[in-house]
């Protein structure tokens, strides 16, 4: 065993990993990366088909982002963000507000997707309390949604494999059925669907809206919930219900923001008017440095703007809030979108990707194929007729992952879901190669 891997197994504890598995299947030592490829210590390459956990947007080792980081290091690496400020944060806030589709005018920076969500939850709750409405303390989320690993984020996520053991720590929240078309909670099919899965949300709001502070939803794609792509009509109607019943709408665009769906933000697919909060992270720096942002409205901000003695201050913050180097990387990433015309370029790539994904439908183990932008998912089943799933102990996803590594693809599964979450820098020939390899991998599992 490589000496570095021995040291890894001696000292490190990896996320979402049963470390006992690593004795037989140790982690791969990555030495360098370029574009859509990673290179290990033995000289092998792997297509980074999941964008290094959904955060790498423009590919690895992009010169513009590296240059921005170097330049920022020459002037300011960090300063507390309470009572002080700096140009990278100001410029980034201005830029994010200018591209936001939801009339959001204020930004609170934090560190990662979970903290961006926590900020939105706490702001929403305190907004109502600052206005003297103390009974709005609950949140509504989708039963398969996932919003992070911190306690608040887990409390408003679906309860499953990732977080079930921590359930005693959760605060109470309301869950409604997810718009999971392949496994419709209303037992409809695509021909008879009238977005009836929105009915439980409407019924809950009719009964409990006086208790509800906000609804939180991932627009268009439920990422960690299984890469579930759902109709824009559900998002439109959910947004309409939030306004009708006077509750905040929190859009979790941590995974779906920054071009992943073919638009800068996934919520742009639906005309939902203004949201109250939008949570961003992952692709905000193209994966180069940690950063997150919670965007909100002037109305929310004004509920906190008061004389100090009124005790309406938002008492929340992080050591690395608005870190200057991270902000510089994010600014460079947004400049790349503009100067390299990224969204226009992927308009040519996306149809090729979707056509390639359709080819998987005929494979015996593929129950469902779903995609949006450069996100695609294959739901593997034991029986296509009954949609019977593989049992957890069968670890069909792990089998696909191991086969993927042999064929130079990173196909880290979500249970029985094999997915592609491609960096926006992917070229046409790389896309064709990735789809060819992925097809051969899934076909070999039969």
matplotlib code that plots the C-alpha trace (Angstrom):
import matplotlib.pyplot as plt

x = [0.0, 1.2, 2.8, 0.5, -2.6, -1.3, -1.0, -4.5, -6.0, -4.0, -5.1, -8.1, -11.9, -13.6, -17.1, -20.0, -17.6, -17.7, -14.0, -13.9, -14.5, -11.3, -9.2, -10.2, -11.0, -8.7, -9.1, -7.4, -4.6, -5.2, -2.1, -3.3, -6.3, -7.0, -10.3, -12.8, -10.1, -8.4, -5.0, -3.9, -0.5, -0.1, -0.7, -4.3, -6.9, -10.6, -13.4, -14.7, -18.3, -19.7, -17.8, -16.0, -19.3, -21.2, -19.0, -16.5, -18.1, -15.4, -13.0, -10.0, -6.9, -8.6, -6.0, -8.3, -9.4, -5.9, -4.7, -7.5, -6.5, -2.8, -3.6, -5.8, -3.1, -0.8, -3.2, -5.5, -6.1, -8.7, -10.4, -13.3, -16.5, -18.1, -17.3, -14.9, -15.4, -13.4, -13.7, -14.0, -17.1, -18.7, -18.1, -19.3, -22.5, -23.2, -22.6, -24.8, -27.7, -27.4, -27.9, -30.4, -33.8, -35.9, -35.7, -33.2, -31.3, -29.3, -26.6, -25.4, -22.2, -21.2, -19.1, -21.1, -24.5, -25.6, -24.8, -26.5, -29.7, -29.3, -29.0, -32.2, -34.1, -32.9, -33.7, -37.1, -37.9, -36.6, -38.3, -41.7, -40.6, -39.2, -42.6, -44.3, -45.6, -44.3, -46.4, -44.7, -42.0, -42.4, -41.0, -42.3, -40.1, -40.3, -40.1, -37.1, -35.4, -31.9, -30.6, -27.4, -25.8, -26.1, -28.9, -31.3, -30.7, -31.2, -34.4, -36.0, -34.6, -36.2, -35.3, -33.3, -30.0, -27.9, -29.5, -32.0, -29.6, -29.6, -33.4, -33.5, -31.7, -34.1, -36.6, -40.2, -41.0, -43.7, -43.0, -45.1, -44.7, -42.1, -42.9, -41.2, -42.7, -41.2, -42.6, -45.6, -46.9, -50.4, -50.1, -50.7, -48.8, -47.4, -50.5, -53.0, -50.8, -52.3, -49.6, -51.8, -48.8, -49.2, -52.5, -50.9, -48.9, -52.0, -54.0, -51.3, -51.1, -54.8, -54.7, -51.4, -50.2, -50.4, -47.7, -45.5, -42.5, -41.3, -41.4, -37.9, -37.5, -34.7, -35.9, -36.4, -33.9, -33.9, -30.2, -29.1, -32.7, -32.0, -31.4, -35.2, -36.1, -39.7, -42.1, -41.7, -45.5, -44.9, -42.5, -44.8, -47.7, -45.6, -44.4, -48.0, -49.1, -46.4, -47.6, -51.3, -50.8, -48.3, -45.2, -41.7, -40.3, -36.7, -35.0, -32.1, -30.0, -26.8, -26.6, -28.6, -27.1, -24.4, -25.4, -25.9, -29.4, -28.5, -29.6, -27.7, -30.3, -32.7, -35.6, -35.4, -37.2, -40.4, -42.1, -42.5, -42.1, -39.9, -38.7, -37.9, -34.5, -32.1, -29.3, -26.0, -22.8, -20.9, -20.4, -20.2, -16.3, -16.3, -15.2, -11.9, -12.6, -15.4, -18.0, -21.8, -24.4, -28.0, -29.8, -32.9, -35.3, -35.3, -38.6, -36.8, -33.8, -36.0, -37.5, -34.0, -33.1, -33.8, -32.3, -30.0, -32.1, -35.0, -32.9, -33.6, -30.0, -29.3, -26.9, -25.3, -21.9, -18.9, -15.2, -14.6, -17.7, -16.9, -13.3, -11.6, -9.7, -13.0, -14.8, -12.0, -12.4, -16.1, -15.7, -13.4, -15.8, -18.6, -16.3, -15.6, -19.4, -19.4, -16.2, -16.3, -20.0, -20.5, -24.3, -24.4, -21.7, -23.5, -26.7, -24.9, -23.8, -27.0, -29.1, -26.3, -26.2, -30.0, -30.0, -27.2, -29.1, -32.1, -30.1, -29.9, -33.7, -33.6, -31.0, -32.6, -31.7, -32.6, -36.0, -35.9, -33.9, -34.1, -32.1, -31.9, -29.1, -25.9, -27.4, -28.5, -29.6, -30.3, -32.5, -31.5, -34.2, -34.4, -37.6, -38.7, -42.3, -42.8, -40.1, -38.8, -35.6, -32.4, -32.0, -29.4, -27.3, -27.0, -25.0, -25.7, -24.4, -21.1, -20.7, -21.3, -18.8, -16.1, -16.7, -16.6, -13.2, -11.9, -13.2, -12.0, -15.3, -16.3, -19.8, -20.3, -23.9, -26.8, -28.1, -29.5, -29.1, -26.2, -25.8, -23.7, -23.2, -20.9, -18.6, -19.7, -16.3, -16.9, -16.2, -18.3, -15.7, -15.3, -19.1, -19.3, -16.6, -18.2, -21.6, -20.0, -18.1, -21.1, -23.3, -20.9, -20.6, -24.4, -24.8, -22.2, -24.2, -26.9]
y = [0.0, 3.5, 5.3, 8.2, 6.0, 4.3, 7.7, 8.6, 5.5, 6.1, 9.7, 10.7, 10.1, 10.7, 12.1, 9.8, 6.9, 3.6, 3.6, -0.2, -0.3, 1.6, -1.3, -3.2, -0.2, 2.6, 6.3, 7.4, 9.8, 12.7, 14.6, 17.2, 18.2, 20.0, 20.9, 18.1, 15.5, 14.4, 12.7, 10.3, 9.5, 6.6, 8.8, 7.6, 10.1, 10.2, 12.3, 14.4, 13.7, 14.9, 18.2, 17.3, 17.2, 19.6, 22.6, 22.7, 24.8, 26.0, 23.0, 22.5, 24.8, 27.7, 30.4, 33.4, 32.1, 31.2, 34.7, 36.3, 34.3, 35.2, 38.9, 39.0, 37.3, 40.2, 42.6, 41.0, 37.4, 37.8, 40.3, 40.0, 41.1, 42.7, 46.4, 46.0, 45.4, 45.0, 45.6, 41.9, 41.4, 44.7, 44.0, 40.4, 41.4, 44.0, 41.5, 38.7, 41.2, 42.3, 38.8, 37.6, 36.9, 37.6, 41.2, 40.3, 43.3, 42.2, 39.5, 37.8, 35.8, 32.5, 29.4, 26.6, 25.4, 24.3, 27.6, 29.5, 27.5, 28.1, 31.8, 31.8, 29.8, 32.1, 35.2, 34.0, 33.1, 36.3, 38.4, 37.3, 37.8, 41.2, 42.1, 40.8, 37.6, 35.0, 32.0, 31.6, 29.1, 26.1, 25.3, 23.2, 21.1, 18.2, 14.8, 13.8, 17.2, 17.7, 21.0, 20.3, 18.6, 21.2, 20.7, 23.2, 22.1, 18.5, 19.4, 20.6, 17.8, 14.5, 11.8, 9.1, 7.2, 10.4, 11.8, 9.3, 8.7, 12.4, 12.7, 13.3, 16.6, 17.9, 20.7, 19.9, 20.8, 19.8, 17.6, 17.2, 14.7, 15.4, 15.9, 12.6, 11.8, 8.3, 7.2, 9.6, 10.1, 10.5, 7.3, 9.1, 8.6, 11.3, 11.2, 11.8, 14.2, 17.5, 18.4, 16.8, 16.4, 20.1, 19.4, 18.2, 21.5, 23.5, 21.6, 22.0, 25.8, 26.1, 24.5, 25.7, 28.8, 30.8, 28.6, 28.6, 30.9, 29.6, 26.9, 25.8, 24.1, 23.2, 24.6, 22.1, 19.5, 17.7, 16.9, 14.7, 13.4, 11.4, 14.0, 14.2, 16.6, 17.8, 19.9, 23.7, 23.9, 22.5, 25.3, 27.9, 26.7, 26.3, 29.8, 31.0, 29.3, 30.9, 34.3, 33.4, 32.2, 34.7, 32.6, 33.1, 31.2, 30.0, 28.8, 26.4, 26.9, 25.6, 22.7, 24.2, 27.6, 28.9, 27.3, 23.7, 23.6, 25.6, 28.9, 30.8, 29.9, 26.9, 29.1, 31.0, 28.2, 29.3, 32.6, 32.7, 36.4, 37.3, 34.9, 35.9, 34.1, 32.4, 30.2, 29.9, 28.0, 25.2, 26.7, 30.3, 30.1, 27.3, 25.0, 26.7, 28.0, 27.8, 30.5, 30.9, 33.6, 34.1, 36.7, 38.3, 41.3, 44.9, 44.0, 41.3, 43.6, 46.4, 44.2, 44.0, 47.7, 49.4, 51.2, 48.8, 48.9, 47.2, 44.1, 43.3, 42.6, 39.4, 37.7, 35.3, 35.1, 32.9, 33.5, 33.3, 35.3, 37.0, 35.9, 38.2, 35.4, 33.4, 36.6, 37.2, 33.7, 34.1, 37.4, 35.7, 32.9, 35.3, 37.1, 33.8, 33.3, 36.7, 36.7, 33.0, 33.1, 30.0, 29.8, 30.4, 27.7, 25.0, 25.6, 23.5, 20.9, 20.3, 18.8, 16.3, 15.4, 14.8, 12.8, 10.6, 10.1, 8.9, 6.0, 4.5, 3.9, 0.5, -1.0, -3.7, -2.1, 1.5, 2.3, 6.0, 8.6, 12.2, 15.3, 19.0, 21.1, 19.2, 17.2, 13.6, 10.6, 6.9, 5.2, 1.5, -1.0, -4.8, -4.9, -2.3, -3.5, -3.1, -0.4, -2.6, -1.1, -2.8, -3.5, -1.4, -4.5, -5.2, -2.0, -1.7, 1.9, 0.8, -1.8, 1.0, 3.2, 0.6, -0.2, 3.5, 3.9, 1.1, 3.0, 6.4, 7.9, 9.1, 7.8, 8.3, 7.0, 8.3, 4.8, 3.3, 6.5, 6.9, 10.4, 12.9, 16.4, 17.7, 20.7, 23.4, 23.3, 19.8, 19.6, 17.8, 15.0, 14.6, 14.4, 11.7, 9.7, 10.1, 8.9, 6.0, 4.9, 5.4, 3.3, 0.4, 0.5, 0.4, -2.2, -4.4, -4.4, -6.8]
z = [0.0, -0.9, 2.1, 1.7, 1.8, 4.9, 6.6, 5.4, 6.9, 10.1, 10.7, 8.6, 8.8, 5.4, 5.0, 4.1, 4.2, 6.1, 6.9, 7.3, 3.5, 3.0, 4.1, 1.0, -1.1, -0.1, -1.2, -4.4, -4.0, -6.4, -7.4, -9.9, -12.0, -15.3, -16.8, -16.4, -15.4, -12.2, -12.2, -9.4, -8.1, -10.5, -13.6, -14.2, -15.1, -14.1, -15.6, -12.7, -13.7, -10.4, -10.4, -7.1, -5.2, -7.4, -6.8, -9.7, -12.5, -14.9, -14.5, -12.4, -12.6, -14.4, -14.8, -14.2, -10.8, -9.8, -10.8, -8.8, -5.7, -6.1, -6.5, -3.4, -1.3, -2.0, -0.3, 2.3, 3.3, 6.0, 8.3, 10.6, 8.9, 12.0, 12.0, 8.9, 5.2, 2.1, -1.7, -2.8, -0.6, -1.7, -5.4, -5.1, -3.3, -5.9, -8.7, -7.1, -6.6, -10.2, -11.5, -8.9, -10.6, -7.4, -6.4, -3.7, -2.4, 0.7, 1.1, 4.2, 3.6, 5.3, 4.7, 3.0, 1.9, 5.3, 6.9, 4.0, 4.8, 8.6, 8.0, 6.0, 8.6, 11.5, 9.5, 8.6, 12.2, 13.7, 11.0, 12.3, 15.9, 15.2, 13.8, 17.0, 15.3, 17.7, 16.7, 13.2, 14.3, 12.0, 8.5, 5.6, 3.4, 1.0, 2.5, 0.2, 0.3, 1.6, 2.8, 4.7, 7.7, 10.5, 13.0, 11.5, 8.0, 8.9, 10.7, 7.5, 5.4, 4.7, 7.3, 5.7, 5.6, 6.0, 9.1, 10.7, 13.7, 14.6, 14.6, 18.4, 17.8, 15.2, 15.9, 14.7, 11.1, 8.6, 5.6, 2.5, -0.4, -3.0, -6.7, -7.5, -10.9, -11.3, -7.9, -7.8, -4.2, -5.6, -7.7, -10.9, -14.2, -16.4, -18.6, -15.7, -13.7, -12.8, -10.3, -7.6, -5.4, -4.5, -2.8, 0.6, 0.7, 0.1, 2.7, 5.3, 4.7, 4.9, 8.3, 9.7, 8.0, 11.2, 12.6, 9.4, 9.0, 5.6, 2.9, 1.7, -1.6, -4.1, -7.4, -10.3, -8.9, -5.5, -5.6, -2.7, -2.5, -5.7, -8.4, -8.7, -11.6, -11.2, -13.3, -13.1, -12.5, -9.0, -8.3, -9.6, -7.6, -4.4, -4.8, -5.3, -2.2, -0.1, -1.2, -0.8, 2.8, 3.9, 4.5, 3.3, 0.3, 0.7, -2.5, -1.8, -4.9, -3.3, -5.8, -8.6, -8.9, -11.3, -14.6, -13.6, -15.1, -18.2, -16.5, -14.0, -11.3, -11.6, -10.4, -13.6, -15.3, -13.6, -13.4, -9.6, -9.0, -6.0, -3.4, 0.1, 0.4, -1.9, -0.6, -2.6, -2.2, -4.0, -7.5, -6.2, -6.3, -8.9, -6.0, -5.4, -1.9, 0.7, 0.5, 0.8, 0.5, 1.7, -0.4, 0.9, 0.4, 1.6, 3.4, 5.5, 6.1, 7.3, 10.0, 11.6, 11.1, 14.4, 17.4, 19.2, 22.4, 20.5, 20.3, 16.6, 15.6, 13.7, 16.1, 13.7, 12.0, 11.1, 11.5, 7.7, 6.7, 3.4, 3.4, 0.9, -1.0, -1.4, -2.6, -5.1, -6.5, -6.8, -8.6, -11.1, -11.6, -12.5, -14.9, -16.6, -17.1, -18.9, -20.9, -21.9, -22.6, -20.6, -20.6, -24.4, -25.0, -23.0, -25.0, -27.7, -25.2, -23.3, -26.2, -26.9, -23.3, -23.1, -26.2, -24.8, -21.6, -23.4, -24.7, -21.2, -21.1, -22.7, -20.3, -18.1, -14.7, -15.6, -14.3, -14.8, -16.7, -15.7, -16.7, -16.7, -18.0, -17.4, -14.6, -15.4, -13.3, -13.8, -11.2, -11.1, -10.2, -9.9, -11.8, -14.4, -14.4, -10.6, -10.0, -7.2, -5.8, -5.0, -1.2, 0.6, 1.3, -2.4, -2.9, -6.6, -6.5, -5.1, -7.9, -10.5, -8.7, -8.7, -12.4, -13.1, -11.6, -13.8, -16.8, -15.7, -14.5, -11.0, -10.6, -6.8, -6.2, -4.2, -3.1, -6.3, -8.3, -10.7, -11.8, -13.8, -12.6, -15.2, -15.0, -17.5, -19.2, -20.6, -24.3, -26.9, -27.4, -23.7, -23.3, -25.9, -24.2, -20.8, -22.1, -23.9, -20.8, -18.5, -20.9, -20.9, -17.1, -16.5, -19.1, -17.4, -14.2, -15.6]

ax = plt.figure().add_subplot(projection="3d")
ax.plot(x, y, z, "-o")
ax.set_aspect("equal")
plt.show()
